[in-house]
Amino acid sequence: MGFKNFINSKKLAALTAVMMLGGTNLLMAQTAASSEITDEQKSQALTNAGYYVLLFLLICLVVAIVGRILKVYELTNNLQGKKAGTNYNKVMGTLFLIFLAFGLVGAYWSFTVQGSMTLPEAASKHGVQIDHMFTTTTVFTMFVFFVTQILLFGFAFLYKSTAKRKAHFLPHNNTIEKVWTIVPAVVLTVLVVFGFTTWRSVMNSAEVKGDINIDITGHQFAWELRYPGKDGKLGTKNYTLVTGLNNLGIDYKDKNSFDDLKADTLVIPVNKSIRLNILAQDVIHSVYMPYFRVQLNAVPGLPTFFKFVPTVTTAQMREKLNDQTFEYKVYCAKICGGGHYNMQKIIRVVSDAEYQQWLTTLKPYLSDPLKKELKLADAGQQNSEVKNRLALNN
Ligand SMILES: [Cu+2]
């Protein structure tokens, strides 16, 4: 056998495929078993891998035997001068039609069943824009999907090869080349520009006066909230100042820090611009507020922010959903560790008056034990040097 024939050999290709499949199975079995310790489990995993390799070989054998039987049947028919029994073009054409029908029913099922699992009604200003963009893109792409699938499978059935029909060889056609280049290019440009302008209007959000600044800090496994005090400003933070009591590492050399407030619930006034400063202390987390169409990673060492305007209060949404127990929530959308599922906090959207009232109930972040730790027990000592507690704790 020449080298070229050797490379092209179907048997060799089949053998390589089997070896690769077997190898992958073994590797997967070993990876899965690596966390297990006992030899019994390891041998069990190997037995499972061997079982799947054998099953694969068996299926290959059955397919090959069926193929041979059909071939023998055809040859016998030919020898007896009978016309070819099965018209495989007809079989394939019909299979294409069946596949199209199943595909369309499947697509319909997916729209009706999974469609009801999509995000709920947007409760923020920019959320409506994002939903609009999503709907437009879906309509465009679904139209193309249905038309192309029906044409592809329908044509394969309608124009299957027959004894009378001869295939037309079309080496080149400028008109159709132009159509299938220009039409998708124009449609995609419209979609991309639409997406780009929407994205810019959402993310082009410099800080302006009147924004309500709130810090949300993620750590394994909770969100910490910090509101500014009467001055409306949040004090600076420094990770080297993190201690058990000062778990956000707030820098009390900054006077803005003194009236900062601690909160357990993210209460926000309706129709006001909220600026969420997003931070992380250990691994990457992700602020996820589906009703407000907000999702942004919280990356250690890389403070980011997201601005949004809530438009539907919790009470209004309860009415809409006819569910008096409904609460908006902020989740973590990154699998950040074993307790990841714990990272949720209630968001309550209220009227401005209710918000102001709620602010008065908040306790300052600078608790009495923290004052003691920072040696700030006496109000007159506010300017005293704050030592690096982290260094002292080591
Ligand atoms: Cu997380």
Residues whose N, C-alpha, C, O or C-beta is under 5 A from the ligand:
A	BS01	CU	I284 H285 S286 C332 K334 C336 M343
